[in-house]
Amino acid sequence: GGGVSGIGAAQLAFYLGANVFLSDNKIINHDFKRSISYEEGEHTEKCYECDFAIISPGIPTNSLFFNQFKERNIQLISEIEFASWYTNAPIIGVTGSNGKSTTVSILDSIFSHEYESTYMGGNIGTPFSVNVLSENKYNVKNAIHILELSSFQLERIKKFKPYIACILNLSADHLDRYPSITDYYNAKLNITKNLDKECYLIYNKKDEKFYAGLEQKTNIIKFNLEASNADFFLNNKKMKLKGNHNIENILACIQIAEIFNISKSAIKSIVENFNPLNHRMEPIKTDDGVTYINDSKATNIKSVIKAIESSEKRTILILGGYSKGK
């Protein structure tokens, strides 16, 4: 694929001295293609002339074309997997059905306050490969990578091992891509595949049935909105982010920041002043007593329900979209 992650992987591989071939069945709109061998408008047999293939996350692999990689014993890996081979910096990987972008953005604000070389990327903004390329090219020391990871990006993981893996929540999504909800959950749970006792897994206590047995493998930290003896509490009135789902996201951020011994005063200041991201419970304006909120990034049912529940006033919902397979 020749989208942002495909181009990012190609740039990193080229910098490292690989012989790169880029293939997209559409037009590749990036000047970097002229630096390497490429094809566009189709995938040809030349794709199989490789030691391994890096697949862009948006491309489903249940086709005759991709089956040939397996038959020819050519390894298919994700861009996330490939980039992880070329960094020794700590990786904080965040996945889940909802709230990933907000959570990694809060983490980026917290860690940037304390660490000069904080890279945010993955499914948000900059591809992981591009950040790893920058780290290598400029010989950056003491870097930290904060990654938003989709189920698609986690499908082709082999050795990827984040220092901290965080799964915010699990609910039905992307059933146009996955045969069943179990397949979707398993793709998310791939983030735990290589964790060991040097790593941490952080998850929502209400989802703990999905993590049976992992306490033998790695260090477990649960965040819990309902806990009466919690280490932290949040005063929602002081925060710009509203709703219990955002409180859960912030609890996850606090637990991660604690592992790195980031000061509580820095965490408190950033959490209280963090603004909603574009299209995520974003207040547009108030006119004649009516507040208009853009939540167009709520692209599954659970996310929409959470948005409605976070409103304390009479709410009119304008809803559109498609069912993603269900």
C-alpha positions as CSV (number, residue, x, y, z in Angstrom):
1,G,0.0,0.0,0.0
2,G,1.1,3.5,-0.8
3,G,-0.7,5.5,1.9
4,V,0.9,7.2,4.8
5,S,2.0,4.1,6.7
6,G,3.2,2.4,3.5
7,I,5.2,5.4,2.5
8,G,6.6,5.6,6.1
9,A,7.7,2.0,6.1
10,A,9.3,2.5,2.6
11,Q,11.2,5.5,3.8
12,L,12.5,3.8,6.9
13,A,13.5,0.6,4.9
14,F,15.2,2.8,2.2
15,Y,17.2,4.7,4.9
16,L,18.3,1.4,6.4
17,G,19.6,0.2,3.0
18,A,16.9,-2.2,1.9
19,N,16.0,-2.7,-1.8
20,V,12.4,-1.4,-1.6
21,F,9.5,-2.1,-4.0
22,L,6.2,-0.3,-3.3
23,S,2.9,-1.5,-4.8
24,D,-0.5,0.1,-4.7
25,N,-3.6,-0.8,-6.8
26,K,-4.5,2.9,-6.9
27,I,-2.4,6.0,-7.7
28,I,0.5,6.8,-5.2
29,N,0.3,10.5,-4.3
30,H,3.7,10.9,-2.8
31,D,7.0,12.1,-4.4
32,F,9.0,9.5,-2.5
33,K,7.9,6.9,-4.9
34,R,10.4,8.3,-7.4
35,S,13.3,7.3,-5.1
36,I,12.5,3.6,-5.2
37,S,11.0,0.9,-7.5
38,Y,7.2,1.1,-7.5
39,E,4.0,0.1,-9.3
40,E,0.5,1.7,-9.2
41,G,-2.9,0.7,-10.5
42,E,-2.3,-3.0,-9.8
43,H,-0.4,-5.6,-7.8
44,T,1.8,-7.7,-10.0
45,E,3.9,-10.9,-9.6
46,K,6.8,-8.6,-8.7
47,C,5.3,-8.2,-5.2
48,Y,6.4,-11.8,-4.4
49,E,10.1,-11.1,-5.2
50,C,10.9,-10.2,-1.6
51,D,12.3,-11.4,1.7
52,F,9.2,-10.1,3.5
53,A,6.3,-7.8,2.8
54,I,4.9,-5.0,4.9
55,I,1.2,-4.6,4.6
56,S,-0.7,-1.3,5.2
57,P,-3.4,-1.6,7.9
58,G,-6.3,-0.7,5.8
59,I,-5.9,-3.7,3.4
60,P,-7.8,-6.9,4.2
61,T,-5.7,-10.0,3.4
62,N,-8.5,-12.6,2.7
63,S,-7.8,-12.8,-1.0
64,L,-6.0,-15.0,-3.5
65,F,-3.3,-12.4,-4.0
66,F,-2.4,-12.4,-0.3
67,N,-2.8,-16.2,0.0
68,Q,0.2,-16.5,-2.4
69,F,2.5,-14.9,0.2
70,K,1.7,-17.8,2.6
71,E,2.0,-20.4,-0.1
72,R,5.4,-19.0,-1.1
73,N,6.6,-18.9,2.5
74,I,7.0,-15.1,2.4
75,Q,6.3,-13.4,5.8
76,L,3.6,-10.7,5.9
77,I,4.1,-8.2,8.7
78,S,2.5,-4.9,9.8
79,E,4.2,-1.5,9.6
80,I,4.1,-1.4,13.4
81,E,6.0,-4.7,13.6
82,F,8.7,-3.5,11.1
83,A,9.3,-0.2,12.8
84,S,9.6,-1.8,16.2
85,W,12.7,-3.7,15.0
86,Y,14.7,-0.5,14.8
87,T,14.1,1.3,18.1
88,N,15.2,0.4,21.6
89,A,13.2,3.2,23.2
90,P,10.3,2.4,25.5
91,I,7.0,2.0,23.6
92,I,3.6,2.8,25.2
93,G,1.0,1.1,23.0
94,V,-2.7,2.1,23.5
95,T,-5.6,0.2,21.8
96,G,-9.3,-0.4,22.5
97,S,-12.5,0.2,20.8
98,N,-13.0,3.8,21.9
99,G,-11.0,6.7,23.3
100,K,-7.6,5.8,21.8
101,S,-6.8,9.2,20.2
102,T,-7.8,11.2,23.3
103,T,-5.8,8.9,25.6
104,V,-2.6,9.0,23.5
105,S,-3.0,12.8,23.1
106,I,-3.2,13.3,26.9
107,L,-0.2,11.0,27.4
108,D,1.7,13.0,24.7
109,S,1.0,16.2,26.7
110,I,2.1,14.6,30.0
111,F,5.3,13.0,28.7
112,S,6.3,16.0,26.5
113,H,6.2,18.1,29.7
114,E,8.9,15.8,31.2
115,Y,10.7,14.2,28.3
116,E,12.2,16.2,25.4
117,S,12.1,13.3,22.8
118,T,8.4,12.2,23.0
119,Y,7.0,10.7,19.7
120,M,3.3,10.3,19.3
121,G,2.2,8.2,16.3
122,G,0.7,5.0,14.9
123,N,-3.0,5.3,14.1
124,I,-2.9,9.1,14.9
125,G,-0.9,11.6,13.0
126,T,2.6,10.3,12.2
127,P,3.3,6.6,11.2
128,F,5.5,4.8,13.7
129,S,8.0,4.2,10.9
130,V,8.4,7.9,10.3
131,N,9.0,8.5,14.0
132,V,11.6,5.7,14.2
133,L,13.3,7.0,11.1
134,S,13.6,10.4,12.8
135,E,15.0,8.7,15.9
136,N,17.6,6.9,13.9
137,K,18.5,9.7,11.5
138,Y,19.1,12.2,14.2
139,N,20.6,9.7,16.7
140,V,17.9,10.8,19.3
141,K,18.7,9.7,22.9
142,N,16.1,8.9,25.6
143,A,13.2,8.8,23.2
144,I,9.7,7.5,24.1
145,H,7.1,6.3,21.6
146,I,3.4,6.7,22.4
147,L,1.4,4.7,19.9
148,E,-2.3,4.6,19.1
149,L,-2.9,1.1,17.7
150,S,-5.9,-0.1,15.8
151,S,-7.0,-3.8,15.5
152,F,-5.8,-3.6,11.8
153,Q,-2.3,-2.5,12.8
154,L,-2.1,-5.3,15.4
155,E,-3.1,-8.2,13.0
156,R,0.4,-8.9,11.7
157,I,2.4,-8.7,14.9
158,K,5.4,-11.1,15.3
159,K,7.9,-9.8,17.9
160,F,6.3,-6.4,18.8
161,K,6.7,-5.9,22.5
162,P,5.6,-2.6,24.1
163,Y,7.0,-1.7,27.5
164,I,3.4,-0.7,28.4
165,A,0.4,-2.2,26.7
166,C,-2.9,-0.5,27.5
167,I,-6.4,-1.7,26.3
168,L,-9.0,0.9,27.2
169,N,-12.1,-1.1,26.5
170,L,-13.6,-3.7,24.2
171,S,-16.9,-3.5,22.3
172,A,-18.3,-4.5,18.9
173,D,-16.7,-2.7,15.9
174,H,-15.4,-3.4,12.4
175,L,-17.6,-6.4,11.8
176,D,-17.3,-5.6,8.1
177,R,-13.7,-6.6,8.3
178,Y,-13.8,-9.5,10.9
179,P,-15.9,-12.7,10.6
180,S,-16.9,-12.4,14.3
181,I,-16.6,-10.2,17.3
182,T,-14.2,-12.8,18.7
183,D,-11.9,-12.3,15.8
184,Y,-12.0,-8.5,16.4
185,Y,-11.2,-8.9,20.1
186,N,-8.3,-11.3,19.3
187,A,-6.8,-8.7,17.0
188,K,-6.8,-6.2,19.8
189,L,-5.4,-8.7,22.3
190,N,-2.5,-9.3,20.0
191,I,-0.9,-6.3,21.8
192,T,-0.3,-8.7,24.7
193,K,1.3,-11.4,22.6
194,N,5.0,-10.8,23.6
195,L,4.6,-9.2,27.0
196,D,6.7,-10.6,29.8
197,K,7.5,-9.6,33.4
198,E,9.5,-6.6,32.3
199,C,6.4,-5.2,30.8
200,Y,3.0,-3.9,32.0
201,L,-0.5,-4.5,30.8
202,I,-3.1,-1.9,31.8
203,Y,-6.8,-2.6,31.3
204,N,-10.2,-1.7,32.4
205,K,-11.3,-3.9,35.3
206,K,-14.8,-4.3,33.9
207,D,-13.3,-6.2,30.9
208,E,-11.1,-8.5,33.1
209,K,-12.8,-11.6,31.7
210,F,-10.8,-11.2,28.5
211,Y,-7.4,-11.3,30.3
212,A,-7.6,-14.6,32.2
213,G,-4.1,-16.0,32.7
214,L,-2.1,-13.0,31.7
215,E,-1.2,-12.2,35.3
216,Q,1.2,-15.2,35.1
217,K,2.9,-13.6,32.1
218,T,3.3,-9.9,32.8
219,N,2.6,-7.1,35.4
220,I,-1.1,-6.2,35.5
221,I,-2.5,-2.9,36.5
222,K,-6.3,-2.4,36.4
223,F,-8.1,1.0,36.3
224,N,-11.6,1.1,37.7
225,L,-14.1,3.9,37.7
226,E,-16.1,2.4,40.5
227,A,-13.3,1.6,43.0
228,S,-13.9,3.1,46.5
229,N,-10.3,2.6,47.4
230,A,-8.8,3.9,44.2
231,D,-5.3,5.6,44.3
232,F,-6.7,8.5,42.3
233,F,-10.0,10.4,42.1
234,L,-11.1,13.0,39.5
235,N,-13.2,16.1,40.0
236,N,-15.1,16.2,36.7
237,K,-16.1,19.9,37.3
238,K,-12.5,21.0,37.0
239,M,-12.0,19.1,33.7
240,K,-12.8,20.2,30.1
241,L,-13.4,16.5,29.1
242,K,-16.8,15.3,30.2
243,G,-18.3,11.9,30.6
244,N,-17.3,8.7,32.5
245,H,-15.6,7.3,29.4
246,N,-13.1,10.2,29.5
247,I,-12.6,9.7,33.2
248,E,-11.7,6.0,32.4
249,N,-9.2,7.3,29.7
250,I,-7.6,9.7,32.2
251,L,-7.3,7.0,34.9
252,A,-5.4,4.9,32.3
253,C,-3.1,7.9,31.6
254,I,-2.4,8.4,35.3
255,Q,-1.5,4.8,35.8
256,I,1.0,4.9,32.9
257,A,2.5,8.3,34.0
258,E,2.9,6.8,37.5
259,I,5.1,4.0,36.1
260,F,7.4,6.7,34.8
261,N,7.4,8.6,38.1
262,I,6.0,11.7,36.5
263,S,5.0,14.3,39.1
264,K,1.4,14.4,40.2
265,S,1.3,18.2,39.8
266,A,2.2,17.9,36.1
267,I,-0.4,15.3,35.6
268,K,-3.1,17.3,37.4
269,S,-2.3,20.5,35.4
270,I,-2.5,18.7,32.0
271,V,-5.6,16.7,32.8
272,E,-7.5,19.8,34.0
273,N,-6.6,21.9,31.0
274,F,-6.8,19.3,28.2
275,N,-9.3,20.3,25.5
276,P,-11.5,17.8,23.6
277,L,-9.9,16.7,20.3
278,N,-11.5,17.8,17.0
279,H,-14.8,15.9,16.3
280,R,-14.7,14.2,19.8
281,M,-17.4,15.7,22.0
282,E,-16.2,19.1,20.7
283,P,-18.4,22.1,21.6
284,I,-19.0,24.2,18.5
285,K,-21.1,27.0,19.8
286,T,-24.0,27.9,22.1
287,D,-26.9,29.8,20.4
288,D,-30.2,30.8,22.1
289,G,-29.6,28.3,24.9
290,V,-28.7,25.4,22.6
291,T,-25.2,24.0,22.7
292,Y,-24.0,22.3,19.5
293,I,-21.5,19.4,19.9
294,N,-19.5,17.7,17.1
295,D,-18.9,14.0,18.0
296,S,-18.5,12.8,14.4
297,K,-15.6,10.6,15.5
298,A,-18.1,8.4,17.3
299,T,-18.1,5.7,14.6
300,N,-19.6,2.8,16.6
301,I,-22.7,2.2,18.7
302,K,-20.9,2.1,22.1
303,S,-19.2,5.4,21.4
304,V,-22.4,7.1,20.6
305,I,-24.1,5.7,23.7
306,K,-21.2,7.0,25.8
307,A,-21.6,10.4,24.3
308,I,-25.4,10.5,25.0
309,E,-24.8,9.3,28.6
310,S,-22.3,12.1,29.2
311,S,-25.0,14.8,28.5
312,E,-26.9,15.9,31.5
313,K,-29.5,17.9,29.6
314,R,-32.2,17.2,27.0
315,T,-30.4,16.0,24.0
316,I,-31.2,15.9,20.3
317,L,-29.1,13.4,18.3
318,I,-28.3,13.9,14.6
319,L,-27.0,10.5,13.5
320,G,-25.7,9.2,10.2
321,G,-23.3,6.5,8.9
322,Y,-23.4,2.9,8.0
323,S,-23.4,-0.3,10.0
324,K,-19.9,-1.7,9.4
325,G,-21.1,-5.3,8.8
326,K,-23.9,-5.6,11.4
